[in-house]
């Protein structure tokens, strides 16, 4: 098989497509015996192991490498990446004006929120970025309120976090193309 690569502009175009197509974050319980040893995510996965709800995308941001940046990311293997900064409105507009549209970078962050008191007692252990999903609830949906499952395009295990009363849970998930 010949060697090939995705160009920087191709990565930016793919990030733009993801940013436009991801509709929800799906949240799942840690459905593995040892909370401190989650299994590796599965390439063949079509859903979370034990989904308990979904939140719509609240914000989308692009990250750019910047030695003076203040944003860092801890990868699932514990490696910290950065520094980054968020793209400016002007940088986003320049990419969107490109034909076809592209993102300012190939690193896109999605923000989701579980509203206060929406999932008291649940434990977040897994999150998926869902493309094309739909729910009958505007802010938070239980599995019974999911009207179109969509396609999980990115799954990540996260440190287990129990949701308490009156607590809004905000999670940011970044994907590098």
Secondary structure by P-SEA (a helix, b strand, c coil): cbbbbbcaaaaaaaaaaaaacccbbbbbccccccccccccccccccccccccccccccbbbbbbbcccccccccccccccccccccccaaaaaaaaacccccccccbbbbbbbccccccccccccbbbbccbbbbccccccccccccccccccbbbbccbbbbcccbbbbbbbbbcc
